[in-house]
Amino acid sequence: MEKESKYITKTYRDQVASVLSECFSHDYMDVSEFERRHDLLNHASTKDDLDKLIIDAPQDIIKNIITTVPVQNHSIKRFKRNSESHFCIMGSQIIKGDKLKAQKTSDITIMGESTFDLRGIELPLTPVNIDLVNVMGKITIIVPHTTEVDIQVANILGSTSDKTLPQRQKDGGKIIVQGICVMGEITVMAKN
């Protein structure tokens, strides 16, 4: 029977890291074991992977640190492909979060308007990459307030604006926006 993988929230991963640190500071493990488990923590992709790292930790340490629901309610199979592409030439398109089917999305917009509305979905812990080519068009990316955004866009007579809040929480996934904008506009904004 195949077990279902679940996305791990950043908060839960951080709490497991705190449990490991507390165990190390109280001499429940030596340096090499702490480093080994911390490496496994960084590569864990399921709640079970993380739970195995603290299975032998004292319950009082776990109860003092683990306070949140550990798993978001979406399985990894949401992203069915490694990549997908969207094209918009002299038109408009709206791609809602439920239409996003890949960890890496590419969009080419030429003299058109593309909107990516990523509200209403829970992003995985690993970053979602959005690669853009915008020529004389407008691209808008709408993310939840809890999403971390990294924008790496080269502008040639164009503009890119980050209208997300700098003090946003960083436990709602990460989106990396990269590409080129020629005589166009790319805007990333946070909305509820």
ABEGO torsion letter per residue (X at the ends): XBBBBBBBBAAAAAAAAAAAAAAAAAGABBAAAAAAAAAAAAABABAAAAAAAAAABBAAAAAAABABBABBABBAAABABABBBBBBBGBBBBBBAAABABABBBBBBBGBBBBBBABGBBBBABBBBBBBBBBGBBBBBBBBAABBBBBBBBBBGBBBBBABBAABBAAAEBBBBBEBBBGBBBBBBBBX
